[in-house]
């Protein structure tokens, strides 16, 4: 009969969702939303561009007075570091931040029930459903700053395909570390109802990644505590430092930082997955 649906044969199940196709649908929907409100999109792009310019001007002023902000980081090396950090943050803010920020709203309104009923992995749906495409403007600005920095280094470096791929790999690992921390903190919303304080905590600790790890190499106990805590316990300091030093070919024999970064990304992803699933088991439906 026309329009009738048929069930799969006994013993067979419906094919699982095509995650790449679903992600492309999310991206297309995000583009439609941005183009619906073009004024807001243009204002966001302009605001991010002004913020980028202000950061660049500020550090130009700093380097007009000093040659290094810390040993091993002159002006153009630091700009390469800054561009790397901007790339990682642009991906986080474009893909994951809108969704994690919206997680508490899904719980408050009961719309998380609908997400749980959909035949797709809930964490995938929660993580990728919304996108802030205006942040892609920051990717272009960061790439431009990176090219500018590498072409003005006092001691030119020779880039290889392997080196660039390794750099991109650690960019991905840095994104994974930040995402794992963010989704783990967002998952606590199920227990607390509103976790703005914990969500703000993500910003408070990731601010340490804005500067090279060596800037905390001081003779003071506070510097030692910060360096150890945010390298070995919550490895924020390796997120940007490792890919930047790999690209600048200054990592040298300090390969342990790269190992810590890779291990932290894997462990962080597994632990955040466990926390997310654990939180869902504690969730009480809006209808219950």
C-alpha positions, 0 to 999 in steps of 0.5 A: 500500500502506498505510503506504508512503512515496512519493518526489517525482516526478523533478526535484522536491524535498521542500519545505523546513522551515517555520522558524517552525513548527519554532521553535514546536515548540522553544518548546513543548518548552521549556515542557514541560521547564520544567513537568516540573520546576516547582520548578527553574523557580520557583527560577530565577524567584525567583533572577532576581527577587532579583538584579533587586531587589538591582540596583535597591536598589544603584543607589537607594543610589548615587543617594541620594548623587549626582544623576548617575553621568555627564553626561546620566544621572540616576537615572531615565535610568539606570534606563531604560538598565538596563532596556534592558540587561536586556531585551537580556540576557534575550532572549540568555539565554533563546534563545541562551545554553543552546544555545551553552553546549551546543555543546561537549557536542554535539561531545564526545558526537558528537550534532552528527552527528545535527544535521548530518544533519537537513534544516534549517539547522544554525546555526538548529538549534544556536541555537534548539533549547533555551530557558530560559523562566524568563528571560522573567520578567526581560523582565517585570521590565525592562519594569516598570522601564522604565515606572517610569523613563519616568514619573518623568523630571524632564523628561517625554518624549513617546513616539511610535509611530515612536520605540517601533518604532525603540527595538525595532529597536535592541533587536533589533540589540543582540541580534544583536550579542551573538548574533553574538559568542556563536555565533562564540566557540562555533564555536571549540569544533570546533578546541579541543574545549573553549573555556570560556576563550573562552566566558567571554571573552564575559562579560568583554567584555559587562560593559562594556555594563552602563554608559553609553558616556559613563562611559568619556569620561575624560581618561585613555588607558585610557578612550580605549582602552576607548571606541574598542575597544568602540565601533569594533572590538567595538561592545559599548558601542553595544548598550545605549546607543543604544536607551536614548538613542533612547528618552530622546530624548538621542541628539541629533546623535550619530547615528554611534553608531546607524550603527555599531550597525546596521552592526555587527549586519549585519557581525557576523551575516555574519561569525559565519555565515562562522565557523560554516560554516568551523568545520563544514567542519573538523569530523570526525564522531564515527564517522570 
